[in-house]
Amino acid sequence: MRRLAFAILLSVTSLSAPVVASASSVITAERYLDVATGKYVDHPAIFVGDDGRITGVSDARLVKWGSNIRHIDLAGQTLLPGLIDMHVHLTSLAEIGGYRGLQYTDNFWTAVGVANAKKTLDAGFTTVRNVGSANFDDVALKQAIDGKWVEGPRIVPAAYAIGATGGHCDDNSLPPSLDKKGPSVVDSPADARAKVRWLHKYGAEVIKICATGGVFSLGDSVGGQQLSLEEMKAIADEAHMLHMKVAAHAHGDEGIHDAILAGIDTIEHASLASDATIQLAKLHKTWFDMDIYNDDYILATGTSNGTEQESLDKEKMIGLKQRQTFQRAVRAGVPMLFGTDAGIYPHGQNGRQFAKMVEWGMTPLQAIRAATSSAAEALGQTADVGAIAVGHFGDMVAITGDPLQNVRLLEAPAAVVKGGKLVERSTPQ
Ligand code: ARG
């Protein structure tokens, strides 16, 4: 018995001893979720240093800290790692669809992106992957946030999405007399390589490509393949050489199949993947990042935001099928991510997708992992985000209640902490 007590004492002191000195803040709460084990750890005191990273995690009942350390007291709350949305468009607005966007000047989108970034952070998403925007506006937002001029999540920007002439990532809204080639349109493997280099040069940290048609692009078939296997291979090889990952927008089965074979890291949407393609994804450990909430919003909003009837018709074709594919992919064991396509529906409502993921076959813990540890892995940032652990950024959300019982609690966190600092929220929760 005494031996046991000694052993416990030893482990507690070794946990709590080294942490206090280098911390500038400490966060305490009722418990936190260790997403790796799926278990709660009670009474944590999480110490965060000046650089915003966690320096130690102790038992709050056994550790003391000086008055020079800022104490964020989240009594009664359950902490989770800051959430990660792997598919957002911070510089798009759900309220403006179709041709309405043409009424706004180019920099308008960066301006509204500032507000969207804040809404996203307020909703508990402390990291986002921004997979497609014009004018390098996501790089601009990232620079403004990292420099603390603007408040928002950590951003992994893709800047322009690479796609084929007339494809989902080209600009198809104008007649031939006003022909305008999108800045990241490519029509050969050589073009594609050069475009990756250009994006990398100006601040992209992930490459986004459009492998198939889409819902909101005009004049293309939603499932039709638009980049060849050779083009996608060239992109993947070039990006990987530069230590960047590649996300492929792909609804149609052939496009998903070829994207996986090309070595693409994450498949966005993945709506019409066949069972054989699902097995291929599993074999290649290719992530599926499926935006299965937004169908509700798109269909409910209809054409009222300017969305073209053509897009609504395409949405009706794929919406339900995508959810069924999600269910099959989860069952088959494809590695899954949390990505919402926020921007198609209002920013800040990202958390609503958790309930859909559970409705279509995930456990709450699986859905939470998709938005934390798995997302960190797919970003190549497992040492930085996705866990409450020493060395990681002090990013976390506080939830009142048990999200493993009711995942909808993640829709409105009680508090958000980024880099060890409490986020002062301006968006109503
Ligand atoms: N950006 C995508 C596209 O235009 C949105 C698809 C939304 N629909 C859906 N069921 N996930 O294709």
Residues whose N, C-alpha, C, O or C-beta is under 5 A from the ligand:
A	BS01	LIG	G214 V215 F216 S217 D291 D295 I318 G319 Q322
